[in-house]
């Protein structure tokens, strides 16, 4: 795996909560399409750290999660 550092402008990001997040509000993540990348954050800490994945890496991750369900 290659790790790189990029700067992504998230000021206009439209965050959406995972469809698997329960109504209780715990263990929720939000994702946003940031153009060249996908951003992920903890919905309970919206000002906290954000993980940013390249589009290819995100597609691989999502496919693996779907395969294991």
C-alpha positions as CSV (number, residue, x, y, z in Angstrom):
1,X,0.0,0.0,0.0
2,X,1.3,3.4,-0.9
3,X,0.6,6.3,1.5
4,X,0.7,9.8,0.2
5,X,-0.2,13.2,1.7
6,X,-2.6,15.4,-0.2
7,X,-4.6,18.5,0.7
8,X,-8.3,18.3,0.0
9,X,-10.7,21.2,0.4
10,X,-13.7,19.9,2.4
11,X,-15.3,23.3,3.0
12,X,-18.1,22.5,0.6
13,X,-18.3,18.7,1.3
14,X,-21.7,17.2,1.5
15,X,-21.4,14.6,4.2
16,X,-23.8,11.6,4.3
17,X,-24.2,9.1,7.1
18,X,-23.7,5.4,6.5
19,X,-26.9,3.6,5.7
20,X,-25.8,1.0,8.4
21,X,-25.7,3.6,11.1
22,X,-28.3,2.9,13.7
23,X,-30.8,5.3,15.2
24,X,-28.9,5.3,18.5
25,X,-26.2,7.6,17.1
26,X,-23.2,5.4,18.2
27,X,-20.5,4.0,15.9
28,X,-21.5,6.2,12.9
29,X,-19.4,7.3,10.1
30,X,-20.0,9.9,7.4
31,X,-18.5,10.0,3.9
32,X,-18.2,12.8,1.4
33,X,-17.2,12.9,-2.3
34,X,-14.2,15.3,-2.4
35,X,-13.7,15.1,-6.2
36,X,-10.4,13.3,-6.5
37,X,-10.9,11.5,-3.2
38,X,-13.4,10.2,-0.7
39,X,-13.4,11.6,2.9
40,X,-14.5,9.7,6.0
41,X,-15.2,11.1,9.5
42,X,-16.8,10.2,12.8
43,X,-20.3,11.7,12.8
44,X,-20.0,12.4,16.5
45,X,-16.8,14.4,16.0
46,X,-17.4,16.5,12.9
47,X,-14.5,18.8,13.7
48,X,-12.1,15.9,14.4
49,X,-9.8,14.1,12.0
50,X,-10.8,13.0,8.5
51,X,-9.4,10.0,6.6
52,X,-9.1,10.7,2.9
53,X,-8.9,7.8,0.4
54,X,-8.1,8.0,-3.3
55,X,-11.0,6.9,-5.4
56,X,-9.4,3.6,-6.5
57,X,-8.5,2.7,-2.9
58,X,-12.1,3.5,-1.8
59,X,-13.6,1.3,-4.5
60,X,-11.4,-1.6,-3.4
61,X,-12.3,-1.1,0.3
62,X,-16.0,-0.9,-0.5
63,X,-15.9,-4.0,-2.7
64,X,-14.1,-5.9,0.1
65,X,-16.7,-4.9,2.7
66,X,-19.6,-5.9,0.4
67,X,-18.0,-9.3,-0.3
68,X,-17.7,-10.0,3.4
69,X,-21.3,-9.3,4.3
